[in-house]
Amino acid sequence: MAPEVSPRRAGGALVVLSLTAFAFITTELLPIGLLTLIAPDLDQTRSQVGLLVSGYAVVVVLASVPLTRLTHRIPRRRLLGVTLVLFAAANAAAALASTYAVLAGARLITALTQALFWSVASATVTGPFPVAMRGRVVALFSTGAALAPVLGVPLGTWLGQHAGWRAAFAVLAGFGLALAVAVVVLIPTYPPAAGGAARGTAPDGRRFAMLLAATALGVTGFLTLQTYVTPFLLDVSGFTAAALAPLLFVSGAAGVAGTITVGRTLDARPIASLLAPLSVGTAALLGLYALGTLEPATAVLLAGVGLAYASFATAVQSRMLQLAPGSTDLASAGISTAFNVGIAAGSLLGSALLPGPGPRLLALVGALLTLTALVVLAVDARRRAARTVPVATVPAAPDRPGRAGDGTAATAR
């Protein structure tokens, strides 16, 4: 049994873990904003600095499940506290890196801490709350991750431009240390298996496998365009470079709005909460393929993609807590792996298509992939509904002792 946690402490833990998600996503994406500053300082090409992001995702893919298995007996407070101390130390090493190799090594350690964090965070943050409101809790937790591209990366980029790229990593190191202290104060100590969300509420191995497949497909679809959205906006839509930052901000803000909105339906309508974002995302991506040369339409459709991606990611995390066939930590590690497979696959697919067909086709290919994910989940839901046979009742046989005329019914099975 999990220990009793006061609502105030549970709320505080939710805020701290949401801020931790914000810190991790900001750290993961920050080299994109600082690329033009890091490359000349360390005498590297921009593509080599770009590997600090793609390589990061690969490490998360490879490390999530093994690390979760290795640490499954460690109490969450201790595990998260140590993880954040290592996160702070790795960012400090990045800030002090004198060579590309040192920076890459620091990023490797940071990626390992992120792999572990995302494997245990969902169960830790939702455990103290009633099952009926866990979807809303997941949405609030996910708001931190959704805010990272909107606030964290732009602020880190601005700081790097004015104080040097090392300053941005130094600030993240200090932030990580403060979060480590807050985690130790707010997260209760108990064995992981005793947590309130340590197991799925409706475990189903087959449906969880379908969720993993749909997650990888959907994220690949979204990232096929989003990884190369800048050339799409410049070359297809004809926007100027000055318009890029406002457009990306609008897309990110729509993602935050989508995360908050989907939180209202996750508990009552978990399947619809998955299908709706994929439907919106597919329509928006198809719209960008068809209408991407029209600037006003592109701005609206780009916001639709941002909204759909963020709300889909939140719905997947919530659904995982229901369908996990065993430990939710291992299930969360699987979801994290599927997400990062999608991120890497989308980036690779986009890079293969970009030189030949060009950026416009990225929207169509992305739409076909999100549509495939939508079909996978819709077919799974339909099969589930078809297997659910209503329980019928028949009158009790009047010649059975003790049942004649008593009006009871026997259940037909």
C-alpha positions, 0 to 999 in steps of 0.5 A: 500500500502507498502511504497517505499523501496530503493533497497539498504535498501531492500538488507540490510534487506535481508542480515540481515534476512538471518543471522537471519535464520542462527542464529535460525537454529544454535541455534536449532541444537547446543545441538547436537554438545554440547551434550557430554559437556552439559550432564555431566555438568548438570548431565543429560543423553545424551538422556535428552539433546537430548530432547532439540532438539526434544522438540524444534521442538514440540514447533514450531509445536504447537506455529507457527499458534497461535502466528501468529494469536496473532501478525498479527496486529503488524508492522514487524519491531517492531515484529522482533525486539522484537523477536530477543531481546527475542532470545538474552535473552533466549540464555543468560539464557541458557549460565547462566543455572545452572540446566537442568530445566533452560536450558529447559525453555530457549530453550522453549522461543527460540523455541517460537521466532523461531516459530514467526520468520519463520511465518513472515520472508518470506513475510517480506524479499520478500515484497520490491522486484518485484514479478518476482524475489521473488523466487531468494530472497527466495533462497538468504534468505534460504542460511542463514539457509542452512549454519547453519549446515555447519558453525554455528553448527561446529563453536559452537561445536568448541567454546564449546569444547575450552571455554565451552558449555556456551560460545557458547550460550553467543555468540549467545546471542550477535549475536541476540542482534546485529541482533535486532539492524540491524532489527530496522534500516533496516526493514520499518514500516508499517501494515503487511497487507500493505506489498508487499507479504502479500497475495499470488500472485495466491491463491489456498486453495486446492493446498496449502493444497496439498503443506502442505501434500507434505511438511510433507511427504517429510521432514519426508522422508529426516529426517528418514535417516538424523537424524540417518545418523551417524549410517548409515555411520558407520555401513552400509558404514563402514566409520571411525569416523574420516570421519564423519565430512568431509562427513557431511560437504560435504552434508551441502555444497551440500545443500548450492549449491542446495539452490543457484541453485534452486533460478534460476528456482523458478520464471519461473518454480515453479512446476518443482522446487518442483518436481526436488529436490524430484526426486533427493532426492528419487533417492539418498535415493534409491541409498543409500539403494542399494549401501550404502556399497560402500564408494565412492558411499555413499559420492556422494549419501549423497551429493545428499540428502543434495542438494535435501533437501535444495533445496526442502525446498527453493522451498516450501517457494517460492511456499507458497508465490504464493499459500497462500489462505489468509495471507502469514504470516498464510500460512508460519506458516502452512509451518513451522508447516508441516516442524517441523511435518516432522522433529519430525515424521522422528526422531520418525520413524527412532528411531523405525526402528533403533533397529530392521531392522537397519540403512540401511532400513532407506534409503528405507523408506525415499525414499518411503516417498519422492516418495509419496510427489513427486506423490502428487505434480505431480498428483496435477500439472497434474490435474491443467493442465487438467483443464486449457482449451485453450480459443477458438475463433469463427468468429463473426456472420455476421448478427449482427449489427455493426459486418458484415465483420469487422473481429472481433471474439467472445470468446467462453466460 
